[in-house]
């Protein structure tokens, strides 16, 4: 039975043989293997799973599990309202919305575990065990504790994704990797991504910032930020039911037409083509 909340749902399910499940109206789903073993198939790619395995799947991707030994799964489904504070919330989650968009925009959703660093995986397991405990306890504070724990879960996933993205890249200035991290995790904050703010934070002369960024990234700062936002827009069009107009406004575009023009300029495809193409494949 599901533990339901406005912004997430937690479910434990046991299978001797995999059965199709309904996963509507969610951004993505975190899967924690409590017991058992078998294989996960995503886009016709098989990957073995074992006890304590942790996977991340979007709502729209076709997948299933080949259960070799009876398996208990812990599913955590994130909904579109996860980072929108509700009237009874005591914590402002708006600053974490960039983490959600970062995951949507940068995860390739291939088969395999979402966190590979051994220490981070151990920490993630402890957090998921805490969620499991609160799921089974189901008292008046459990939803609040789970919601706060999920903030840490997503932060660890983001950290591992960023490590993989920067792996093998060499920069002449160590600050530049930190700068890219800061941009990725604050992509929706116009003030923090302004040249004056970035110049001050990373001790780069404002008049030199554009040249500094182009020299290290081999592209203009404005183009880099735009491509990041468009990548997130593409993922949100594919993996969520949000309207194109809402996606555009949340990502800082004037309207959906502006977002569509930018997508065509940088990637030679329109937003409706992106959304309709995915629906045809699903």
VOLUM-396506 format. One record per residue (C-alpha): residue number from 1; residue in three letters; x, y, z. Coordinates in Angstrom, 2 decimals. Each point is the difference from the previous one (the first is absolute). Layout:
@n: NUM | res: ALA | xx: X | yy: Y | zz: Z
...
This chain:
@n: 1 | res: UNK | xx: 0.00 | yy: 0.00 | zz: 0.00
@n: 2 | res: UNK | xx: 1.26 | yy: 3.49 | zz: -0.88
@n: 3 | res: UNK | xx: 1.04 | yy: 2.63 | zz: 2.54
@n: 4 | res: UNK | xx: -1.46 | yy: 3.02 | zz: -1.77
@n: 5 | res: UNK | xx: 0.97 | yy: 3.65 | zz: 0.27
@n: 6 | res: UNK | xx: -0.72 | yy: 2.97 | zz: -2.24
@n: 7 | res: UNK | xx: 3.55 | yy: -0.04 | zz: -1.36
@n: 8 | res: UNK | xx: 1.07 | yy: -3.65 | zz: 0.19
@n: 9 | res: UNK | xx: -1.17 | yy: -3.56 | zz: 0.54
@n: 10 | res: UNK | xx: 1.84 | yy: -2.90 | zz: 1.63
@n: 11 | res: UNK | xx: -0.86 | yy: -3.61 | zz: -0.73
@n: 12 | res: UNK | xx: 1.42 | yy: -3.41 | zz: 0.91
@n: 13 | res: UNK | xx: -0.78 | yy: -2.82 | zz: -2.41
@n: 14 | res: UNK | xx: 1.11 | yy: -3.65 | zz: -0.11
@n: 15 | res: UNK | xx: 0.13 | yy: -1.96 | zz: -3.24
@n: 16 | res: UNK | xx: 0.79 | yy: -3.58 | zz: -0.94
@n: 17 | res: UNK | xx: -0.69 | yy: 1.06 | zz: -3.58
@n: 18 | res: UNK | xx: -0.07 | yy: 3.58 | zz: -1.28
@n: 19 | res: UNK | xx: -3.38 | yy: 1.63 | zz: -0.56
@n: 20 | res: UNK | xx: -0.76 | yy: 3.27 | zz: -1.77
@n: 21 | res: UNK | xx: -0.63 | yy: 2.93 | zz: 2.35
@n: 22 | res: UNK | xx: -1.79 | yy: 3.30 | zz: -0.42
@n: 23 | res: UNK | xx: 2.37 | yy: 2.96 | zz: 0.42
@n: 24 | res: UNK | xx: -2.00 | yy: 2.97 | zz: -1.19
@n: 25 | res: UNK | xx: 0.49 | yy: 3.67 | zz: 0.83
@n: 26 | res: UNK | xx: 3.53 | yy: -0.19 | zz: 1.34
@n: 27 | res: UNK | xx: 3.33 | yy: 1.41 | zz: -1.11
@n: 28 | res: UNK | xx: 2.06 | yy: -3.07 | zz: 0.76
@n: 29 | res: UNK | xx: 0.28 | yy: -2.94 | zz: 2.35
@n: 30 | res: UNK | xx: 2.80 | yy: -1.09 | zz: 2.31
@n: 31 | res: UNK | xx: 0.27 | yy: -3.79 | zz: 0.40
@n: 32 | res: UNK | xx: 1.76 | yy: -1.64 | zz: 2.96
@n: 33 | res: UNK | xx: 0.50 | yy: -3.77 | zz: 0.00
@n: 34 | res: UNK | xx: -0.74 | yy: -1.28 | zz: 3.51
@n: 35 | res: UNK | xx: 0.49 | yy: -3.72 | zz: -0.78
@n: 36 | res: UNK | xx: 0.39 | yy: -2.23 | zz: -3.03
@n: 37 | res: UNK | xx: 1.81 | yy: 0.11 | zz: -3.32
@n: 38 | res: UNK | xx: -0.67 | yy: 0.05 | zz: -3.69
@n: 39 | res: UNK | xx: 0.42 | yy: 2.35 | zz: -2.96
@n: 40 | res: UNK | xx: -1.32 | yy: 3.46 | zz: -0.80
@n: 41 | res: UNK | xx: -0.82 | yy: 0.71 | zz: -3.64
@n: 42 | res: UNK | xx: -0.13 | yy: 3.59 | zz: -1.28
@n: 43 | res: UNK | xx: -0.27 | yy: 0.63 | zz: -3.74
@n: 44 | res: UNK | xx: 0.92 | yy: -3.64 | zz: -0.66
@n: 45 | res: UNK | xx: 3.22 | yy: 0.24 | zz: 2.05
@n: 46 | res: UNK | xx: 0.35 | yy: -2.50 | zz: 2.84
@n: 47 | res: UNK | xx: 1.80 | yy: 0.76 | zz: 3.25
@n: 48 | res: UNK | xx: 0.16 | yy: -2.32 | zz: 3.03
@n: 49 | res: UNK | xx: -1.48 | yy: 1.13 | zz: 3.29
@n: 50 | res: UNK | xx: 0.75 | yy: -1.27 | zz: 3.51
@n: 51 | res: UNK | xx: -0.93 | yy: 0.80 | zz: 3.58
@n: 52 | res: UNK | xx: 0.66 | yy: 3.69 | zz: 0.84
@n: 53 | res: UNK | xx: 0.01 | yy: 0.98 | zz: -3.68
@n: 54 | res: UNK | xx: -1.29 | yy: 3.54 | zz: -0.69
@n: 55 | res: UNK | xx: -1.46 | yy: 1.07 | zz: -3.35
@n: 56 | res: UNK | xx: -1.67 | yy: 3.11 | zz: -1.41
@n: 57 | res: UNK | xx: -2.65 | yy: -0.15 | zz: -2.72
@n: 58 | res: UNK | xx: -2.09 | yy: 2.68 | zz: -1.71
@n: 59 | res: UNK | xx: -3.74 | yy: -0.41 | zz: -0.39
@n: 60 | res: UNK | xx: -0.03 | yy: -0.32 | zz: -3.78
@n: 61 | res: UNK | xx: 2.69 | yy: -2.63 | zz: -0.59
@n: 62 | res: UNK | xx: -0.93 | yy: -3.60 | zz: -0.78
@n: 63 | res: UNK | xx: 1.60 | yy: -2.34 | zz: 2.50
@n: 64 | res: UNK | xx: -0.58 | yy: -3.15 | zz: 1.97
@n: 65 | res: UNK | xx: 1.79 | yy: -2.36 | zz: 2.37
@n: 66 | res: UNK | xx: 0.91 | yy: -3.59 | zz: -0.70
@n: 67 | res: UNK | xx: -0.38 | yy: -1.53 | zz: 3.48
@n: 68 | res: UNK | xx: 2.47 | yy: -2.87 | zz: 0.47
@n: 69 | res: UNK | xx: -0.49 | yy: -0.29 | zz: 3.77
@n: 70 | res: UNK | xx: -3.09 | yy: 1.32 | zz: 1.87
@n: 71 | res: UNK | xx: 0.54 | yy: 3.71 | zz: 0.42
@n: 72 | res: UNK | xx: -1.29 | yy: 2.75 | zz: 2.29
@n: 73 | res: UNK | xx: 0.14 | yy: 3.50 | zz: -1.45
@n: 74 | res: UNK | xx: -0.26 | yy: 3.37 | zz: 1.71
@n: 75 | res: UNK | xx: -1.41 | yy: 2.52 | zz: -2.50
@n: 76 | res: UNK | xx: 0.09 | yy: 3.75 | zz: 0.59
@n: 77 | res: UNK | xx: -1.98 | yy: 1.93 | zz: -2.61
@n: 78 | res: UNK | xx: 0.59 | yy: 3.75 | zz: -0.30
@n: 79 | res: UNK | xx: -2.85 | yy: 2.15 | zz: -1.27
@n: 80 | res: UNK | xx: 0.05 | yy: 3.36 | zz: -1.71
@n: 81 | res: UNK | xx: -0.76 | yy: 1.84 | zz: 3.24
@n: 82 | res: UNK | xx: 2.99 | yy: -1.34 | zz: 1.94
@n: 83 | res: UNK | xx: 1.83 | yy: 3.31 | zz: 0.16
@n: 84 | res: UNK | xx: -3.04 | yy: 2.25 | zz: 0.18
@n: 85 | res: UNK | xx: -0.65 | yy: 0.83 | zz: 3.68
@n: 86 | res: UNK | xx: -3.49 | yy: -0.86 | zz: 1.16
@n: 87 | res: UNK | xx: -2.08 | yy: 2.07 | zz: 2.41
@n: 88 | res: UNK | xx: 0.96 | yy: -2.24 | zz: 2.93
@n: 89 | res: UNK | xx: 3.71 | yy: -0.34 | zz: -0.81
@n: 90 | res: UNK | xx: 2.51 | yy: 1.52 | zz: 2.41
@n: 91 | res: UNK | xx: 2.99 | yy: -0.24 | zz: -2.34
@n: 92 | res: UNK | xx: 0.45 | yy: 1.99 | zz: -3.21
@n: 93 | res: UNK | xx: 1.00 | yy: -2.54 | zz: -2.65
@n: 94 | res: UNK | xx: 0.08 | yy: 2.49 | zz: -2.88
@n: 95 | res: UNK | xx: 3.81 | yy: 0.16 | zz: 0.00
@n: 96 | res: UNK | xx: 0.10 | yy: -3.76 | zz: -0.59
@n: 97 | res: UNK | xx: -2.08 | yy: 0.15 | zz: -3.17
@n: 98 | res: UNK | xx: 3.25 | yy: 0.47 | zz: -1.95
@n: 99 | res: UNK | xx: 1.17 | yy: -3.40 | zz: 1.29
@n: 100 | res: UNK | xx: -3.11 | yy: -1.62 | zz: -1.42
@n: 101 | res: UNK | xx: 0.55 | yy: 1.72 | zz: -3.34
@n: 102 | res: UNK | xx: 3.69 | yy: -0.92 | zz: 0.07
@n: 103 | res: UNK | xx: -0.88 | yy: -3.68 | zz: 0.37
@n: 104 | res: UNK | xx: -2.64 | yy: 0.19 | zz: -2.71
@n: 105 | res: UNK | xx: 2.34 | yy: 1.77 | zz: -2.38
@n: 106 | res: UNK | xx: 3.17 | yy: -2.00 | zz: 0.53
@n: 107 | res: UNK | xx: -0.92 | yy: -3.58 | zz: 0.85
@n: 108 | res: UNK | xx: 0.23 | yy: -2.33 | zz: -3.01
@n: 109 | res: UNK | xx: -2.45 | yy: -2.48 | zz: 1.59
@n: 110 | res: UNK | xx: 1.97 | yy: -2.98 | zz: -1.22
@n: 111 | res: UNK | xx: -0.18 | yy: -3.24 | zz: 1.91
@n: 112 | res: UNK | xx: 2.36 | yy: -0.19 | zz: 2.95
@n: 113 | res: UNK | xx: 0.34 | yy: 1.54 | zz: 3.42
@n: 114 | res: UNK | xx: -0.37 | yy: 3.73 | zz: 0.45
@n: 115 | res: UNK | xx: 2.78 | yy: 0.35 | zz: 2.61
@n: 116 | res: UNK | xx: 3.32 | yy: -1.81 | zz: -0.47
@n: 117 | res: UNK | xx: 2.25 | yy: 1.67 | zz: 2.56
@n: 118 | res: UNK | xx: 0.26 | yy: -2.56 | zz: 2.88
@n: 119 | res: UNK | xx: -0.12 | yy: 2.57 | zz: 2.81
@n: 120 | res: UNK | xx: -2.89 | yy: 1.92 | zz: -1.53
@n: 121 | res: UNK | xx: -1.85 | yy: -3.25 | zz: -0.65
@n: 122 | res: UNK | xx: 0.41 | yy: -0.98 | zz: 3.66
@n: 123 | res: UNK | xx: -1.33 | yy: 3.40 | zz: 1.06
@n: 124 | res: UNK | xx: -2.91 | yy: -0.30 | zz: -2.44
@n: 125 | res: UNK | xx: -0.84 | yy: -3.43 | zz: 1.41
@n: 126 | res: UNK | xx: -0.16 | yy: 1.46 | zz: 3.52
@n: 127 | res: UNK | xx: -2.39 | yy: 2.68 | zz: -1.18
@n: 128 | res: UNK | xx: -2.21 | yy: -2.48 | zz: -1.83
@n: 129 | res: UNK | xx: -0.03 | yy: -2.26 | zz: 3.07
@n: 130 | res: UNK | xx: -1.25 | yy: 3.02 | zz: 1.95
@n: 131 | res: UNK | xx: -2.77 | yy: 0.49 | zz: -2.56
@n: 132 | res: UNK | xx: -0.86 | yy: -3.70 | zz: 0.30
@n: 133 | res: UNK | xx: -0.20 | yy: 0.36 | zz: 3.79
@n: 134 | res: UNK | xx: -2.37 | yy: 2.98 | zz: -0.24
@n: 135 | res: UNK | xx: -2.06 | yy: -1.78 | zz: -2.65
@n: 136 | res: UNK | xx: -0.56 | yy: -2.91 | zz: 2.39
@n: 137 | res: UNK | xx: -0.53 | yy: 2.27 | zz: 3.03
@n: 138 | res: UNK | xx: -2.60 | yy: 2.23 | zz: -1.71
@n: 139 | res: UNK | xx: -0.49 | yy: 2.43 | zz: 2.85
@n: 140 | res: UNK | xx: -1.00 | yy: 3.66 | zz: -0.12
@n: 141 | res: UNK | xx: 3.56 | yy: 1.20 | zz: -0.71
@n: 142 | res: UNK | xx: 1.00 | yy: -2.67 | zz: -2.53
@n: 143 | res: UNK | xx: -0.94 | yy: 1.92 | zz: -3.16
@n: 144 | res: UNK | xx: 1.96 | yy: 3.06 | zz: 1.15
@n: 145 | res: UNK | xx: 3.07 | yy: -2.10 | zz: 0.87
@n: 146 | res: UNK | xx: -0.15 | yy: -1.84 | zz: -3.34
@n: 147 | res: UNK | xx: -0.33 | yy: 3.28 | zz: -1.90
@n: 148 | res: UNK | xx: 3.07 | yy: 1.46 | zz: 1.71
@n: 149 | res: UNK | xx: 1.99 | yy: -3.21 | zz: -0.50
@n: 150 | res: UNK | xx: -0.78 | yy: 0.06 | zz: -3.71
@n: 151 | res: UNK | xx: 1.72 | yy: 3.39 | zz: -0.25
@n: 152 | res: UNK | xx: 3.25 | yy: -1.65 | zz: 1.10
@n: 153 | res: UNK | xx: -0.61 | yy: -2.99 | zz: -2.30
@n: 154 | res: UNK | xx: -0.29 | yy: 2.26 | zz: -3.05
@n: 155 | res: UNK | xx: 3.05 | yy: 2.03 | zz: 1.03
@n: 156 | res: UNK | xx: 2.13 | yy: -3.17 | zz: 0.02
@n: 157 | res: UNK | xx: -1.35 | yy: -1.07 | zz: -3.40
@n: 158 | res: UNK | xx: 0.82 | yy: 3.45 | zz: -1.40
@n: 159 | res: UNK | xx: 3.52 | yy: -0.13 | zz: 1.40
@n: 160 | res: UNK | xx: 0.69 | yy: -3.33 | zz: -1.68
@n: 161 | res: UNK | xx: -1.44 | yy: 1.12 | zz: -3.31
@n: 162 | res: UNK | xx: 2.16 | yy: 3.11 | zz: 0.05
@n: 163 | res: UNK | xx: 3.12 | yy: -2.07 | zz: 0.75
@n: 164 | res: UNK | xx: -0.72 | yy: -2.20 | zz: -3.02
@n: 165 | res: UNK | xx: -0.61 | yy: 3.03 | zz: -2.21
@n: 166 | res: UNK | xx: 3.35 | yy: 1.56 | zz: 0.92
@n: 167 | res: UNK | xx: 1.96 | yy: -3.28 | zz: 0.04
@n: 168 | res: UNK | xx: 2.97 | yy: 0.15 | zz: -2.33
@n: 169 | res: UNK | xx: -0.35 | yy: 3.71 | zz: -0.70
@n: 170 | res: UNK | xx: 3.10 | yy: 2.06 | zz: 0.71
@n: 171 | res: UNK | xx: -0.19 | yy: 3.72 | zz: 0.77
@n: 172 | res: UNK | xx: 2.90 | yy: 2.39 | zz: 0.19
@n: 173 | res: UNK | xx: -1.74 | yy: 1.73 | zz: 2.92
@n: 174 | res: UNK | xx: -1.40 | yy: -2.12 | zz: 2.85
@n: 175 | res: UNK | xx: -2.66 | yy: 2.65 | zz: 0.63
@n: 176 | res: UNK | xx: -1.67 | yy: -0.76 | zz: -3.30
@n: 177 | res: UNK | xx: -1.35 | yy: -3.41 | zz: 1.10
@n: 178 | res: UNK | xx: -1.48 | yy: 1.69 | zz: 3.07
@n: 179 | res: UNK | xx: -1.48 | yy: 2.68 | zz: -2.25
@n: 180 | res: UNK | xx: -1.68 | yy: -2.62 | zz: -2.21
@n: 181 | res: UNK | xx: -1.42 | yy: -1.72 | zz: 3.10
@n: 182 | res: UNK | xx: -1.38 | yy: 3.27 | zz: 1.28
@n: 183 | res: UNK | xx: -1.63 | yy: 0.79 | zz: -3.37
@n: 184 | res: UNK | xx: -1.57 | yy: -3.47 | zz: -0.25
@n: 185 | res: UNK | xx: -1.54 | yy: 0.15 | zz: 3.47
@n: 186 | res: UNK | xx: -1.24 | yy: 3.57 | zz: -0.34
@n: 187 | res: UNK | xx: -1.20 | yy: -0.11 | zz: -3.58
@n: 188 | res: UNK | xx: -3.37 | yy: 1.56 | zz: 0.87
@n: 189 | res: UNK | xx: 1.39 | yy: 2.84 | zz: 2.09
@n: 190 | res: UNK | xx: 0.54 | yy: 2.96 | zz: -2.35
@n: 191 | res: UNK | xx: 1.67 | yy: 2.12 | zz: 2.68
@n: 192 | res: UNK | xx: 2.54 | yy: -2.66 | zz: 0.97
@n: 193 | res: UNK | xx: 0.84 | yy: -0.63 | zz: -3.65
@n: 194 | res: UNK | xx: 0.63 | yy: 3.64 | zz: -0.76
@n: 195 | res: UNK | xx: 3.54 | yy: 0.89 | zz: -1.03
@n: 196 | res: UNK | xx: 0.44 | yy: 2.45 | zz: 2.93
@n: 197 | res: UNK | xx: -1.03 | yy: -2.66 | zz: 2.55
@n: 198 | res: UNK | xx: 2.15 | yy: -2.76 | zz: -1.53
@n: 199 | res: UNK | xx: 2.99 | yy: 2.32 | zz: -0.37
@n: 200 | res: UNK | xx: -0.18 | yy: 0.97 | zz: 3.65
@n: 201 | res: UNK | xx: -0.61 | yy: -3.52 | zz: 1.28
@n: 202 | res: UNK | xx: 2.85 | yy: -1.59 | zz: -1.96
@n: 203 | res: UNK | xx: 2.40 | yy: 2.96 | zz: 0.18
@n: 204 | res: UNK | xx: 0.10 | yy: 0.64 | zz: -3.74
@n: 205 | res: UNK | xx: 0.13 | yy: 3.53 | zz: -1.33
@n: 206 | res: UNK | xx: -3.39 | yy: 0.86 | zz: -1.46
@n: 207 | res: UNK | xx: 1.55 | yy: 1.46 | zz: -3.14
@n: 208 | res: UNK | xx: 1.98 | yy: -3.25 | zz: -0.48
@n: 209 | res: UNK | xx: -2.78 | yy: -2.48 | zz: 0.84
@n: 210 | res: UNK | xx: -1.29 | yy: -0.59 | zz: -3.55
@n: 211 | res: UNK | xx: 3.49 | yy: -0.64 | zz: -1.36
@n: 212 | res: UNK | xx: 0.84 | yy: -2.22 | zz: 3.01
@n: 213 | res: UNK | xx: -3.08 | yy: -2.15 | zz: -0.54
@n: 214 | res: UNK | xx: 0.49 | yy: -0.31 | zz: -3.76
@n: 215 | res: UNK | xx: 3.65 | yy: -0.96 | zz: 0.43
@n: 216 | res: UNK | xx: -0.86 | yy: -2.83 | zz: 2.41
@n: 217 | res: UNK | xx: -3.28 | yy: -1.23 | zz: -1.50
@n: 218 | res: UNK | xx: 0.68 | yy: 0.69 | zz: -3.69
@n: 219 | res: UNK | xx: -3.37 | yy: 1.73 | zz: -0.26
@n: 220 | res: UNK | xx: -1.67 | yy: 3.19 | zz: 1.15
@n: 221 | res: UNK | xx: -1.44 | yy: 0.19 | zz: 3.50
@n: 222 | res: UNK | xx: -3.44 | yy: 0.98 | zz: -1.34
@n: 223 | res: UNK | xx: -0.04 | yy: -2.98 | zz: -2.38
@n: 224 | res: UNK | xx: 1.02 | yy: -2.41 | zz: 2.77
@n: 225 | res: UNK | xx: -2.79 | yy: 1.16 | zz: 2.31
@n: 226 | res: UNK | xx: -2.56 | yy: -0.07 | zz: -2.82
@n: 227 | res: UNK | xx: 0.94 | yy: -3.57 | zz: -0.95
@n: 228 | res: UNK | xx: -0.35 | yy: -1.11 | zz: 3.62
@n: 229 | res: UNK | xx: -3.49 | yy: 1.48 | zz: 0.21
@n: 230 | res: UNK | xx: -0.99 | yy: -1.54 | zz: -3.33
@n: 231 | res: UNK | xx: 1.26 | yy: -3.41 | zz: 1.11
@n: 232 | res: UNK | xx: -2.20 | yy: 0.25 | zz: 3.07
@n: 233 | res: UNK | xx: -2.91 | yy: 1.20 | zz: -2.15
@n: 234 | res: UNK | xx: 0.41 | yy: -3.04 | zz: -2.24
@n: 235 | res: UNK | xx: -0.02 | yy: -2.40 | zz: 2.95
@n: 236 | res: UNK | xx: -3.02 | yy: 1.66 | zz: 1.57
@n: 237 | res: UNK | xx: -1.87 | yy: -0.20 | zz: -3.32
@n: 238 | res: UNK | xx: 0.81 | yy: -3.71 | zz: -0.27
@n: 239 | res: UNK | xx: -0.34 | yy: -1.14 | zz: 3.61
@n: 240 | res: UNK | xx: -2.77 | yy: 2.23 | zz: 1.41
@n: 241 | res: UNK | xx: -3.51 | yy: 1.09 | zz: -0.91
@n: 242 | res: UNK | xx: 0.72 | yy: 3.68 | zz: 0.68
@n: 243 | res: UNK | xx: -1.22 | yy: 2.34 | zz: -2.74
@n: 244 | res: UNK | xx: 2.66 | yy: 1.46 | zz: -2.29
@n: 245 | res: UNK | xx: -1.03 | yy: 3.47 | zz: 1.15
@n: 246 | res: UNK | xx: 0.59 | yy: -0.89 | zz: 3.67
@n: 247 | res: UNK | xx: 3.34 | yy: -1.61 | zz: -0.83
@n: 248 | res: UNK | xx: 1.03 | yy: 3.12 | zz: -1.86
@n: 249 | res: UNK | xx: -0.94 | yy: 2.37 | zz: 2.82
@n: 250 | res: UNK | xx: 1.62 | yy: -2.12 | zz: 2.72
@n: 251 | res: UNK | xx: 3.27 | yy: -0.14 | zz: -1.98
@n: 252 | res: UNK | xx: 0.15 | yy: 3.73 | zz: -0.59
@n: 253 | res: UNK | xx: -1.23 | yy: 0.27 | zz: -3.60
@n: 254 | res: UNK | xx: -2.41 | yy: 2.76 | zz: -0.99
@n: 255 | res: UNK | xx: -2.57 | yy: -2.57 | zz: -1.17
@n: 256 | res: UNK | xx: -0.22 | yy: -3.36 | zz: -1.78
@n: 257 | res: UNK | xx: 0.63 | yy: 1.64 | zz: -3.39
@n: 258 | res: UNK | xx: 3.27 | yy: 1.46 | zz: 1.26
@n: 259 | res: UNK | xx: 1.06 | yy: -3.39 | zz: 1.39
@n: 260 | res: UNK | xx: -0.95 | yy: -1.69 | zz: -3.27
@n: 261 | res: UNK | xx: 2.06 | yy: 2.48 | zz: -2.06
@n: 262 | res: UNK | xx: 3.05 | yy: -0.57 | zz: 2.19
@n: 263 | res: UNK | xx: -0.38 | yy: -3.78 | zz: -0.22
@n: 264 | res: UNK | xx: -0.11 | yy: 0.18 | zz: -3.79
@n: 265 | res: UNK | xx: 2.97 | yy: 2.39 | zz: -0.07
@n: 266 | res: UNK | xx: 2.25 | yy: -2.18 | zz: 2.16
@n: 267 | res: UNK | xx: -1.28 | yy: -3.54 | zz: -0.68
@n: 268 | res: UNK | xx: -1.98 | yy: 0.25 | zz: -3.28
@n: 269 | res: UNK | xx: -3.19 | yy: -1.46 | zz: 1.48
@n: 270 | res: UNK | xx: -3.16 | yy: 1.44 | zz: 1.51
@n: 271 | res: UNK | xx: -1.55 | yy: -0.69 | zz: 3.39
@n: 272 | res: UNK | xx: -3.14 | yy: -1.65 | zz: -1.39
@n: 273 | res: UNK | xx: 2.16 | yy: -2.26 | zz: -2.13
@n: 274 | res: UNK | xx: 1.92 | yy: -1.00 | zz: 3.13
@n: 275 | res: UNK | xx: -3.16 | yy: -0.71 | zz: 2.02
@n: 276 | res: UNK | xx: -1.91 | yy: -1.80 | zz: -2.78
@n: 277 | res: UNK | xx: 3.00 | yy: -2.05 | zz: -1.02
@n: 278 | res: UNK | xx: 0.36 | yy: -1.42 | zz: 3.50
@n: 279 | res: UNK | xx: -3.68 | yy: -0.86 | zz: 0.23
@n: 280 | res: UNK | xx: 0.23 | yy: -1.95 | zz: -3.23
@n: 281 | res: UNK | xx: 2.94 | yy: -2.00 | zz: 1.35
@n: 282 | res: UNK | xx: -1.59 | yy: -0.77 | zz: 3.41
